[in-house]
């Protein structure tokens, strides 16, 4: 997906540049974790560190490395305080990484009152309101026995990682509202909770403090609290966007509607409107045809305070996989008669900008055109989103869309593995010869049959197939529903003269043969590289805790065969013999007496291993753990 960024200030002095990134990173406040000055004093259990090791199989083997960037709960009988920020917040978007020791228990409390649970829930099914990702229950001793706990919300699915691996939370929280007399008029609400990239809660109301909160009352602000009295936990990368209650608004909207097949804004400007209408929503109206048209929307945007404003524009009739030789429209947005965003539709229907604005009201004008009806991108509405420091991201005057009756089409997994042939997006490119496999133990993976490479694997539900099976099935994509770890997409196997030879992006003499079905119902993928024939099998083991990857040489011409096990920003051998990949995103477990090679490659690290063979045959099996 391409984002076009513009930087302007009123009077719009600056330059235009293009970049692919999150445009609103500068709005986050980051806790540096160089010391504990941003927290209230504790009894010594919380320590600043550079690294921490928790064993995936056994508690009590923690190793803490001195340095900065991580805060660790080194709990003891005498020291088990909570970690409480000096900062107090109301509405907040919070992100952080956390790591659990085996069997450990902790939690993050918004305003010190409303807990999202942290727990070693790796592989647990079904999940409960006490498991990782749950919005914890409330508690009332006056209720009947067995019913003291109430209003707990389990996560939508369990995407917890193994102990000792970094996990991620993104929490959008709306604080309770109070009137002038201090009476609560709205409950607190978790707008969204995302665990390891998967939405596990949306729009969950909390009627009061959850169990073991440090406050029993409710207020408009409160501190962020990490529970410290239950078990070891490590936290890093804490960042947040805190909001007041000011609003950006768009008002007095008027639309001049045009009919015709326009190819540019110049053509649109030369035409005469067929209708002028007052509108409330950003949606094209006023023309007989919805297949092709043009429009000019004018109005007023209210800017409540001075600062940098981050803006996104999306003309929804232009698909993300648009044909650059025949784009389906374009447009531009002006504020105070100056262009802040423009797009020609050749790469995308999306544009972004950063604009310096003083507080006040400004004229806004949106010009756009559509050339034809793209049959699977039929929306005629427009998305215009804005945010700034202290004001949450808002889609202004958006059309309220209801889900179609079909809903999401998902592919469930029963007692046996499920295989699906489909297209899959990988690193922004559509792969067309892919087989995805869903295991009963809630592990999934995708394999590119055209190149002999693993594209991704995930923990959680299998795939959504709406884009394949609804209507005419465009853009024909299967989308994983779990927490995805994306691989490089390079071949698993290659012929290298020695350990210093660069790993190829593809094997030019690769030939796909087909696949057999294993006794467990998994595909055994067969291919050749020149005269060497290879089989690959991925299958879940140990009740889904492990994804085993077996590579077999069925025959060989004697050329040295190497396997590329993993790549990442960092690869570290741990005290328990496992290899931590990409800063403890996942583990690799190699066979005993292996002789792996860890090397730098194009700004990353690679883990390679030579395949040993006898009589031109051999095999290698390693485990992926996350």
N, C-alpha and C positions, 0 to 999 in steps of 0.2 A: 504494500500500500504506500502510495507516495503522498507526502505532505509538503506543501509549498508554504514557506514562511516568509512573511514580510515584516520588517521592523520600521515603524514610523513614529514620529512624534508630531504633535501639533505645535509648530507648523510643519510637520512631516519631513524633517530633515533626516536622511538616512539612505540605506541602500536595500536592494532586494537580494535575497539569497535563498537557496534551496537546500534542505537538509531532511534527513529521515531520523526523527527522534521524538521523544515525548516533549511536547512544547511547553508544558507547565511545570517542569522540574524546579525552576527558579522560585516558584511559589512555596515550596516546602521549607519548613524550618527543621534543621537537622541537629540532633544531639550528638556532639562530637565524641563523647565517651572517652575523653582524654583524662578525666578525673570524675569524681562524684559530686561536683559542685552544683549540678542541675537537679540534685535530689536532696531530700531531707536526710539528716544523719541517721545511720543505722548502727547496729551493735557489732558490725564487722563481718557479717556473712556475705555482703555484696562487695565484690572486688573487680577492679578494672584489669583486663588481661588482653593479650594479643591473640591467644588461641586457647582452645579447650578441647580435650579428647574425652568422649564418653564411649565406652565399649558397647557394641550393638547387642551383645548377648548377656552381659553381666554387669550389674550395678556395683558401685564402690571402687571402680578402677579409674576414676577421673584424674586427668592430668591437666593442670592449668599452667599456661606459659605466660610469663610476665610481659607487659607491654600495654598497648592501648587499643581501643576500638571495640572492645567487647566488655559487657558487664556480666559477671558470673555469680550465681548464688551458691557459695561454698557453705552450705547449711550445716549446723551442728545443734546439739541439744541446748547449748547456751546462746547460740546466735542464729535466729531465724526470723528476722524482721522483714516486713514488706519493704519494697523499693517504691518510694513516693516522690513524685516530681514536685519541685517548687512551682512549676508552671501549673496554672489551672485553666481549664477549657470548658467551653460550651459545645456548640456544634463543631465537629472535627472529622477530618479524614486522616486516618492513622495508618502508617505502614511500619512494620518491623520484621526482623528475622528472629527466630528462636530455635533452640536446640534442646531436646529432652534427653536426660539420662534414662536408661532402661527402667521402667516401672515408675517413673517420676510423675509428679502432679504439680501444676502451677496454674496461673491464670492472669489475664490482663483485665483490669477493672477500669472502664471508662468512668470518669468523674469519681473514681474510688467507690463506685456503687453498682455498676452493671458489668457482670463478668462474661468474657469469652474464654472458655476453658482451654488450657494447655495440658495435655496428658499424653503419655505414651500409649497411643491407641493403634499402633502399627498392626495392621492385619485384622483388627477386631470387626466382627460382623454378627448381628446387626449393631449399629451404634446407638448409644443412649444419650440422654441429656447430661451425662457425666463425662462423655468422651471428648476428645480433642475437636475443637471447632464448635462445640455446643454453646449456646447461650444458656448459662447455668440457671438452675431452678431457684425459685424463691422458697422461703421456709417459714413455717408458722407452727410453733410448738402447741398451739391451741387446737389445731386441726386433729382429726382422728388418727390413731396410730397407723402408720403406713401411708398416710396422705399428707404428712407435714410438708413434704416437698411438692411444689406445684409450679406450673407455667414454665417448666424447662423446655428447651427447644433443641433436639438433636440436630446435627448437621445433615444436609440433604444427602450427602454421601461421605464415606470415609476415604480421605486422600492423605492420611497421615504417613509420614516417612519413618524409616527405621531410626532407633535411638542413635544419637551422635551425628545425624545429618541436619543441615540447616533447613528450616521450613519458613514459610512466609505467610504473614497475615496482612490483608488490607481491609480496613474497617471504616465504613462511612456511618457516623453516629450523629443523631439529632437529639439534642438535649431537651428535657422537659420544658414546657412553657408555663409561665406564671403571669397572673394579672397584676395590676398596680397594688393590690392589697396583699400580694404574696400567695394567693390561692392558685394551686396547680390547675391549669386549664387544658393541658395536653401532656400525655405520657411521653417518656423517653422512647426512642425508636432506633433500631438498627436498620438503616436504609439498605445496607449491603455488607455482607462479610464474605471475603474471598480467601480461601485457604489453598496455598500452593497453586494459584491460578484458576481455581474452580469456585464458582459462586455456590456457597453452602447455606446462605440465608439472604432473604430479601424482604424488606418492609415488615420487620418483626417488632411489635409493640411490647414494651416492658412496663408493667404497671407500678413497679417499685424496685428498691434495691434487691439484688439477688443474694443468695445465701453467702455468709461470711464477708459481706461488704464491710469496709471500715467505717462507713456512715450508715445510720439507719434512717436518716431524713433524706429529702430531695431538695436540690437547689439548682440554680441555673448554671453554675460552674462548679468544678471540682478538679482535683489532681488526677493524673494518670498513675495507676498503681500496678506493680507487678507483684503477685503473691510470692511470699518468701518463706512461709512456714510449713510447706508440704513436701518439697523436694528440690533437688538440683535442677537448675535451668540456666541457660545462657541466652543473652539478648544482644543484638547488634542492629545497626542500620535503622535506628529509630528516627522517623521523620513524620512531620504532620503539617496539615493546613488547618488552621483554626479560623472560625468564621463568626462574624457578628450577624445582625439581622437586617442590614441594609440590602437593598435590591436594585438590580439593573433592570430597566423596563423599556419596552418598545411600544409606542402608542401612535395614535392618529394615522393609521396605515391607509394608504390609497393605492389602488392598482390601475395602471393603464395597460389594457390587454391588447395584443396584436395577433393577427392571423397571418400565416405564411411560413414558408420554409426558409428560415434565416441561417446563414452560415457564419455570421460574425456580428459583433455588436455594432459595427459600422452600418451594416444592412438594417439592423433593427432601428438605429437612430434615424434612418432616412424614411422609415415607414410611419403611417398614421394609425393611431389606436382605433380599435373597433368598439371599445367600451371602456368606461371609467367607473370603478366601483370602490366603495369603502369596504375594507376587509379587517378581520380580527386576527386571522391566522396566516402563516406563511405558506400559502398554497395557491397555485395558479387557478384562476377563475375567469369567467367573462368571455370565453370563446367557445364556439360550437364543438370544435375538435380538441381532443386531448392528445392527439398523435403528434402534432407539431404546432408551435406557437411561440410567442415572445411576450415578455412582460417587464414593466417597470414599476417597482413598489417603492413608494416614498413614505416617510414617517419621521418620528422623533425618537432618539435613543436618550434615556436618562442615565447619566453617569454620576453616581452618588458621591464619589470622592476621587481626588486626583491620584494618578498612578499609572502603572503599566497594565494594559488590558490584553488578555489572551483570547483570541477569537478563532472560531472554526466555522467554515461554511461548507455545506454539502447540498449539491443539487442532485436529488435522489434518483432522477431519471437517467443519470449517466452512470453506467455500471463500473465497478472497480476493475473489471477485466475488459475495458473499453477497447475498441479497435482504433489505434492512433491514426489510421488513414481515413477513417470515416467517423469522427467523434459525434456523439449524439447531443451536441449543445455546448454552451459555455456561459460565462457570466462575469460580473464584477460587482463589488460592494464599495460604496462611497460613504464616508463620514465627513461631514462639514465640507462637501463638494470635492473631496480628495480621495482618490482610489486607494483602498487599503488591502483589497484582495481581488485577484482576477484569475480566471482559469479558462483555458481553451478546450478542455475536455479530451485532450489527446492522451493523457495518462490516467486521469481520474476525474471524478466530479467533486473532489474535496480540495479545499484551500485553507490555509491558516495564516494568522498574522499576530504580531505583537505591536500594540499601539499605545503611545504615551498620550493620556488625555487628562485635561483639567476637569474638575467637577463642574457639572452643568448639563444643559440639554443641547443636543446637536441634531441637525438634519441628517437623515440617513437615506440612502437610495440604493436599491438592489435592481440591477438589470440582468436579464437572462433570456435564453432561448432554448428551444428543443426542436430537433430536426425530424425525428421519427419515433414511432412507438417501438421501443425495444421490448420484445414480447415477455421477457422474464424480469424486467426492471420497469414496472408500470407506475410507480409512485410519481405523483405530480406535486409533491410537497417539498419544502425546503427546510433544512435544519441550519439554524444560526445560533451558535453557542458562545457564551462569554463568561470569563471569570477574571478576578483580580485578587490581590492579597486581601484577605478578610471577607471576601464575598464568594460563596460557593459557585461552581460552574452551573450555568443556567442555560437551557435551550429556550430562546425567546420566541414566544407566540407559535410554538410548535403545534402541529396537528396531533390530536390524541388518537392513537391508532390502537385498535383492538385486535387481539390475536385472531387469525383466521380459524375457522372451525376445524380445519385439519390438525392444527397444533403442530408440535414437533414430532417428526417420525423418527423413532429410535429403534435400534436393533438390540434386543435383549439377548442375554446369554443364559442358557439353562445348565444342564448337568454335563454337557460336552462342549469343547471349543467350537466357536463359530468363525467361519472364514468368509471374507467379503472382498470381492474384486471391485476396485473403484479408482477414481482420481483422488489425490490427496495433495493439499498444499504443504510444501516443505521449503522453509526459508524464503517464502515469497514467490515460489515457482510451483506451477501445477505439474505434478508427477502423474503420468497417465497409465502406468503398468504396475499397479500396487496391489498387494494382497495384505489385508489387515486381519488380525486374529484376536478374538476375545476369549479369554480363559474363564472358566467357572469361578476361579479364585480372584476375579476382578483385576487381572493383569491383561493389558492389550499391547499390541505392537503392530507396526506397519513396515513392510519390506518391499523394496523396489526391485521387481523382477527384471527390469531392463538393465540394471547395473550391478546387481549382486550386493546390495547394501541395505542395512537397517536404517530406516528414516527416523523412527521415533518409537518410544514405548511409554506406557502410562499406567497409573494405578487408579482404579475407579470404574465407573460405568463405561460401556463399550463405545458405540458411535451413534451420532445423529446422521440420518440419511435423507433428511427433507430435501436437500438440494440435489438429490439423485432421483427420488421416487415421487415427488409431488409435481403435478403438472407434467411438463415435458422434461423435467429433470435437469435443470440448469442451475448452477454451473457444474453439476455432476460430481460434487465433492462429498466425501465422507469426513465427518469432523469428530475427533475424539472427544469424549465426554468427561474423561478423567484428568488427572494432573500429569501433564506431558513433559517428558525429557526428550528434547530433540537431539538427534545424532547429526554428525557432519554430512551424512549422505554419500561419503566416499566408500569405495569397495571394502568389504570385509577382508578380502584376500588379495594379495598381489605378489608378483615375482620380483624380488629385490636381489641385486648382486651382493649387497652388504647392508649393514644396519644404518649407513649414512645416506643411502639413496632416498630421494624424495618420494613420498607416497603419492601415487597417481590420483588424479581426480576421477579417472575412469580407466578400465582395462580395454584397450582397443581390440583385443582378440577375445573379448568376452562373448559367450554364446549361451543363452538360456535354453535349458533342455525341458524342464517341466517340474512337477513335484509329485512325490508319493505321500501317503498319509501314514503317520506313525500310529502305534498302538493306542496312544492317548488322544488321537484325533487331530494332531498338529501337522502342518505341511512340512515335508522334508524337501527343501528346495534344491534342485539339481542344475548345475551349469558347468561349463568348461572355460578354462582360460588357456587358449592354445590346445596342447595335448593333455593338459592336466584337468581331470574331472573332480568336481568338488560337490559335497552335499552340506547343507546347513539346516539345523533344527533349533528352533527356540521353543522352550516349553516351561511352564510354571512348575516349581517344585517347593517342597516344604510349606504346604498349605498356602501358596501364593506369596511367601516371603521372598522367594528367589526366582529370577528369570534365568534359566540355564541356557547357554548358547554353546552348541556342539558343532564343530567344523570337522569334516571328514574328507581325507584325500582318498577317493575311490581308485584313482590311478594317477601316476605322475611321470613326467619325462625326465625327472631328476633335477630340474631347475629349483633353486631354493625358494620355498614358499613361506611367506610371512603373513601373520594376522595382525590387523590394526584393531586393538581391543577398545580403545577409547581415546578421546581428545578433550582438552579443557584448558581453562586459563591456568590451572595448577593441578599437578598430579603428585600426591604425597603418599609414601608408604607409612602406614599407621603402626603403633605398637602391637596390635593384634594380627599383623600380617596382611590386612586388607589394604587396598589402594583407594584413597579418597580422590575423587575426580571432580574437577571444576569447583574447587573450594568447598568440598564436602556437599556436593549436590547429590552424588550417589557413590556407592562402593563397587569395586571390582574385586572378586575373590578368584585368584589364580590357583591352578593345581600346585601341590607340593613340588619342590625342586624345580620350579619354573625358572627360566632365565630371561626375564623381560628386559626390554630396553625402554628407558624414559628419555625422550629427547625433545628439543625445541623444534617447532616447525611453523613458519609464517606467523609468528606472534603468539602461538599457542604451544601446548605441550601434547605429546603423543605417547601412548603406551602400546608398544609393539612386542610381539613374541614370535620367534621362529617355530615353524611346525616341524617336529621330528617325525621322520618316516622310516619305515623298514620295508624293503622290497617294493619301493614306490607307493607305499600306502601308510596312512597314519591318521591320528585324530587329536583334537584338542577340545577340552571342555572347560569353560569358565563360567562364573556366576555374576550376574548383575543384581545388586541389592540396593533398594531404596524404599 
